[in-house]
Each structure stands twice: as structure tokens, then as C-alpha cells.
């Protein structure tokens, strides 16, 4: 690992109290970045911050409900006050609540779209506002999103989640076009089945729906039948791509989504 690959990058990550967000925060800091760890779960943020500081990195924690613009404003402000500027942001926060298509309710739709789409939109607006205020720099600013394989595909038990990730893909493409003049690149990546706390909960809900018979079967079945590499992934499978997109190695990329799914969706 290059301990200086992300040196000079001041980063804000949403949904970073656990799972992929936490793993990426730790990986970024191990490569020299300074990271503001945000989530509604502030205790989880502080645990991640403690691990980073124990490893010699630099991080702060900030409570952030991505549905609230004022929380995004406060998180950006905290990042700039702590580190001097904002260079990279990762809108990682997301939720899923599977239901068969005909069982979807307004509450289910609103819950998923408020966090996955509204949260990503509000975040990128406030992050871009700060980057524009700072003025163009030698390297482009980076706004990143988690798009999921379901920005390319969807299934009948997660229709609304899939629709939300198609919307995130639209934010990436439209944001890239709308922010290019300010020296801001907008990209994303699409994980497949990642064994995190979120997928563990999803697995239980899929069993309750009757799609699978026992806990763990969803991941094993998908790995065997839908993933070319015949295994599901872990957060450590994702961090390399997230690091690439935050680094100067991706400076000539914008409006793109990279799949990290073991060959589940072929573009």
C-alpha cells in the first residue's frame, strides 16, 4: 500500500459508521488522507475514528442524517474547519428494504428514496458548493457515489432499491455535466453482493419474505448462480476501486460507474 497515495486529500464520507463506508475511511487514512466520518450513528463513527487514530491516521466524526440539508452543511463545515478544505467526498449512505413489487408501499418507497437519492443529491450539492467556493485547483475535485449493480439491473424483490440506484446513476451523469466547469469530477462504483451488516439484515428479510429458506442462503445462492467468480465480496474487495477514484489516477474520468461485482453484471 502506498501510504502517500491520498496525501493532501481531505475527504467527507457519509454512512461511514460501519460496513463499506468504515472500511473505505480506514483505507483512505492509511493512504494519507484526512477523513470526516459521518453517519446518523455517531457512536459508530467515533469507533471508526478511534481505530484510525490508533493506526496513526487523522479523522473526525460528525453526526449526519443525509435527508437533512442542514446536516450536510454542518458536515462540510466541520471538514473544512478541521482540515482546511474539502477535496473528495463519498456519498456512501444507503438503505434497502426488500418487498415484492405488489407489496411495495409509499412508506417503503419514501424510506429508500429519501436516503439513497435525496441524501445523495443534497450531499453532492453542498459538497460541490464548498469546492466551487475554494476555486479550481491543479487536480480536479472528486465527488463519488455508491451506485450498486442495481444501477444497471434490478430484481422483483428489490424494485424500489433498484430504481433508487438507477436515479443515483442519473445524478452521477448529470452531476458530471453540471459540475465539470468548476473542476469537479463525479464518478461512482457499483458493488454486487457485499457481506456487510446491511446485507446480513437483507438476508433475514429475504428469508422472511419466503425467497430463501434459511439465513445465509441468499448470498450462497447468488454467488453460485449469478456471480462469475463464484463468491460474494467483502468490504476489502471494494476499497481498491474507491481509492482509485479518489486518487489522481482517475483524474481523467468523470460521469462513469465502475462495477465491482465479480462478474455479476457485464457491461
C-alpha positions as CSV (number, residue, x, y, z in Angstrom):
1,X,0.0,0.0,0.0
2,X,1.2,3.5,-0.9
3,X,0.9,5.4,2.3
4,X,1.0,8.7,0.4
5,X,-1.3,7.9,-2.5
6,X,-4.0,10.1,-1.0
7,X,-1.8,12.6,0.9
8,X,-3.3,16.0,0.8
9,X,-6.9,14.7,0.2
10,X,-9.4,16.0,2.7
11,X,-12.4,13.7,2.5
12,X,-16.0,13.5,3.7
13,X,-17.7,10.1,3.7
14,X,-21.4,9.5,4.5
15,X,-22.7,6.3,6.1
16,X,-19.3,5.5,7.4
17,X,-20.1,4.1,10.8
18,X,-19.9,0.5,9.6
19,X,-19.6,-1.7,6.5
20,X,-18.1,-0.4,3.3
21,X,-18.0,3.2,4.5
22,X,-16.0,2.4,7.5
23,X,-13.6,0.2,5.6
24,X,-13.0,2.9,3.0
25,X,-12.5,5.6,5.6
26,X,-9.8,3.4,7.2
27,X,-8.2,2.6,3.9
28,X,-8.2,6.3,2.8
29,X,-6.5,7.3,6.0
30,X,-3.9,4.6,5.7
31,X,-3.0,6.2,2.4
32,X,-2.5,9.6,3.8
33,X,-6.0,11.2,3.5
34,X,-7.8,13.1,6.3
35,X,-11.4,11.9,6.7
36,X,-14.6,13.2,8.2
37,X,-16.6,10.2,9.1
38,X,-20.3,10.8,9.1
39,X,-23.4,8.8,9.9
40,X,-26.6,9.0,11.9
41,X,-24.8,6.5,14.2
42,X,-22.3,8.9,15.8
43,X,-21.1,6.2,18.3
44,X,-20.1,4.0,15.3
45,X,-18.4,7.0,13.7
46,X,-16.3,7.5,16.8
47,X,-15.3,3.8,16.9
48,X,-14.0,4.1,13.4
49,X,-12.3,7.4,14.2
50,X,-10.6,5.7,17.2
51,X,-9.3,2.8,15.0
52,X,-7.9,5.3,12.5
53,X,-6.2,7.4,15.2
54,X,-4.8,4.3,16.8
55,X,-3.2,3.4,13.4
56,X,-1.7,6.9,13.1
57,X,-4.3,8.4,10.8
58,X,-6.2,11.6,11.1
59,X,-10.0,11.7,11.2
60,X,-13.0,13.4,12.8
61,X,-16.6,12.3,13.4
62,X,-19.8,14.2,12.6
63,X,-23.4,13.1,13.0
64,X,-25.2,13.4,9.7
65,X,-28.8,12.5,8.6
66,X,-28.4,12.6,4.9
67,X,-32.1,13.6,4.5
68,X,-31.4,17.0,6.0
69,X,-29.7,19.7,4.1
70,X,-28.6,21.4,7.3
71,X,-26.7,18.3,8.4
72,X,-24.8,18.3,5.1
73,X,-23.9,21.9,5.5
74,X,-22.7,21.2,9.1
75,X,-20.6,18.2,8.0
76,X,-18.9,20.1,5.2
77,X,-18.2,23.0,7.6
78,X,-16.7,20.6,10.2
79,X,-14.5,19.0,7.5
80,X,-13.2,22.4,6.3
81,X,-12.6,23.7,9.9
82,X,-10.7,20.5,10.8
83,X,-8.6,20.1,7.6
84,X,-8.7,23.4,5.8
85,X,-10.6,22.3,2.7
86,X,-12.7,19.6,1.0
87,X,-11.2,17.7,-1.9
88,X,-13.0,14.5,-2.1
89,X,-16.5,13.3,-1.0
90,X,-18.0,9.9,-1.0
91,X,-21.8,9.6,-0.8
92,X,-21.9,6.1,0.6
93,X,-25.0,6.2,2.8
94,X,-27.8,3.9,1.6
95,X,-30.6,1.6,2.7
96,X,-32.6,-1.3,1.3
97,X,-35.9,-2.9,2.4
98,X,-36.9,-5.7,0.1
99,X,-40.6,-6.2,-0.8
100,X,-42.2,-8.0,-3.7
101,X,-43.3,-5.5,-6.3
102,X,-47.1,-5.6,-5.5
103,X,-46.3,-5.3,-1.8
104,X,-44.4,-2.0,-2.1
105,X,-45.9,0.8,0.0
106,X,-45.5,4.6,-0.1
107,X,-43.6,4.2,3.2
108,X,-41.1,1.8,1.7
109,X,-40.7,4.0,-1.4
110,X,-40.1,7.1,0.7
111,X,-37.7,5.5,3.1
112,X,-35.4,4.2,0.4
113,X,-35.6,7.2,-1.9
114,X,-35.2,9.8,0.9
115,X,-31.8,8.3,1.9
116,X,-30.5,6.8,-1.4
117,X,-31.5,9.6,-3.8
118,X,-32.4,12.7,-1.8
119,X,-29.4,12.1,0.5
120,X,-27.0,11.7,-2.4
121,X,-28.4,14.8,-4.2
122,X,-28.3,17.1,-1.1
123,X,-24.8,15.8,-0.3
124,X,-23.3,16.5,-3.7
125,X,-24.9,19.9,-3.9
126,X,-23.4,21.1,-0.5
127,X,-20.1,19.4,-1.2
128,X,-19.9,21.0,-4.7
129,X,-20.8,24.4,-3.2
130,X,-17.7,24.2,-0.9
131,X,-15.5,23.0,-3.8
132,X,-16.7,25.8,-6.0
133,X,-16.0,28.3,-3.2
134,X,-12.5,27.1,-2.9
135,X,-11.8,27.7,-6.6
136,X,-10.2,25.4,-9.2
137,X,-7.1,23.6,-8.2
138,X,-4.3,21.7,-10.0
139,X,-6.1,18.4,-9.6
140,X,-9.9,18.0,-10.0
141,X,-12.1,17.7,-7.0
142,X,-13.9,14.3,-6.7
143,X,-17.5,13.6,-5.8
144,X,-18.1,9.9,-5.6
145,X,-21.3,7.8,-5.2
146,X,-22.1,4.2,-4.5
147,X,-24.3,3.1,-7.4
148,X,-24.6,-0.7,-7.0
149,X,-25.1,-3.3,-9.7
150,X,-28.8,-2.4,-9.5
151,X,-28.0,0.9,-11.3
152,X,-27.7,-1.5,-14.3
153,X,-30.2,-4.2,-13.4
154,X,-33.0,-4.8,-10.9
155,X,-35.0,-7.7,-9.4
156,X,-38.6,-8.2,-8.5
157,X,-37.9,-8.3,-4.7
158,X,-35.9,-5.0,-4.6
159,X,-37.6,-2.9,-7.3
160,X,-37.5,0.3,-5.3
161,X,-33.9,-0.1,-4.3
162,X,-33.0,-0.7,-7.9
163,X,-35.0,2.3,-9.0
164,X,-33.1,4.4,-6.4
165,X,-29.8,3.3,-7.7
166,X,-30.8,4.0,-11.3
167,X,-31.5,7.5,-10.0
168,X,-28.1,7.7,-8.4
169,X,-26.6,6.8,-11.8
170,X,-28.6,9.8,-13.2
171,X,-27.1,12.0,-10.5
172,X,-23.6,10.8,-11.5
173,X,-24.1,11.5,-15.2
174,X,-26.0,14.8,-14.7
175,X,-23.6,15.9,-11.9
176,X,-20.6,15.3,-14.1
177,X,-22.1,17.5,-16.8
178,X,-23.2,20.2,-14.4
179,X,-20.0,20.5,-12.4
180,X,-17.3,20.0,-15.0
181,X,-16.8,23.7,-15.5
182,X,-15.8,24.0,-11.8
183,X,-13.1,21.4,-12.0
184,X,-15.2,18.8,-10.2
185,X,-15.3,15.1,-11.4
186,X,-18.3,13.0,-10.5
187,X,-18.0,9.2,-10.6
188,X,-19.3,6.1,-8.9
189,X,-18.8,2.4,-8.4
190,X,-21.3,-0.5,-8.3
191,X,-20.7,-3.3,-5.7
192,X,-22.6,-6.5,-6.0
193,X,-23.2,-8.8,-3.0
194,X,-21.0,-7.4,-0.2
195,X,-21.1,-9.2,3.2
196,X,-21.8,-6.3,5.5
197,X,-24.3,-5.5,8.3
198,X,-26.7,-4.2,5.7
199,X,-26.6,-7.5,3.7
200,X,-27.0,-9.6,6.8
201,X,-30.2,-7.7,7.6
202,X,-31.3,-8.0,3.9
203,X,-30.7,-11.7,4.1
204,X,-33.0,-12.1,7.1
205,X,-35.7,-10.1,5.3
206,X,-35.5,-12.2,2.2
207,X,-36.0,-15.3,4.3
208,X,-39.0,-13.7,6.0
209,X,-40.4,-13.0,2.5
210,X,-40.1,-16.6,1.6
211,X,-37.5,-16.1,-1.2
212,X,-34.9,-18.2,0.7
213,X,-35.4,-20.9,3.3
214,X,-32.5,-20.2,5.7
215,X,-30.1,-17.5,6.8
216,X,-27.1,-17.2,4.5
217,X,-28.7,-19.0,1.6
218,X,-29.2,-15.7,-0.3
219,X,-25.5,-14.9,-0.5
220,X,-24.5,-18.5,-1.3
221,X,-27.2,-19.0,-3.9
222,X,-26.4,-15.7,-5.7
223,X,-22.7,-16.5,-5.6
224,X,-23.2,-19.9,-7.1
225,X,-25.8,-19.0,-9.8
226,X,-25.2,-15.3,-10.7
227,X,-21.5,-14.4,-10.0
228,X,-18.9,-15.5,-12.4
229,X,-16.2,-15.6,-9.7
230,X,-18.5,-17.8,-7.6
231,X,-18.1,-15.9,-4.4
232,X,-19.7,-12.9,-2.8
233,X,-17.5,-10.0,-1.7
234,X,-16.3,-8.3,1.5
235,X,-15.6,-4.6,2.1
236,X,-11.9,-5.2,1.4
237,X,-12.8,-6.1,-2.2
238,X,-14.3,-2.7,-2.7
239,X,-11.7,-0.4,-1.1
240,X,-9.2,-0.5,-4.0
241,X,-11.6,0.9,-6.5
242,X,-12.8,3.5,-4.1
243,X,-9.2,4.5,-3.5
244,X,-8.5,4.7,-7.3
245,X,-11.5,7.0,-7.8
246,X,-10.3,9.3,-5.0
247,X,-6.7,9.5,-6.3
248,X,-5.0,11.3,-9.1
249,X,-5.0,8.1,-11.1
250,X,-8.7,8.8,-12.0
251,X,-8.3,12.5,-12.9
252,X,-9.3,12.0,-16.5
253,X,-12.6,10.2,-15.6
254,X,-16.0,11.7,-15.0
255,X,-19.6,10.6,-15.3
256,X,-18.5,6.9,-15.0
257,X,-19.6,4.0,-12.9
258,X,-17.2,1.1,-12.3
259,X,-18.7,-2.3,-11.4
260,X,-17.1,-4.3,-8.6
261,X,-19.3,-7.4,-8.6
262,X,-17.2,-10.5,-9.5
263,X,-18.8,-10.5,-13.0
264,X,-22.5,-10.4,-11.9
265,X,-23.4,-7.7,-14.4
266,X,-21.4,-7.5,-17.7
267,X,-21.5,-4.1,-19.3
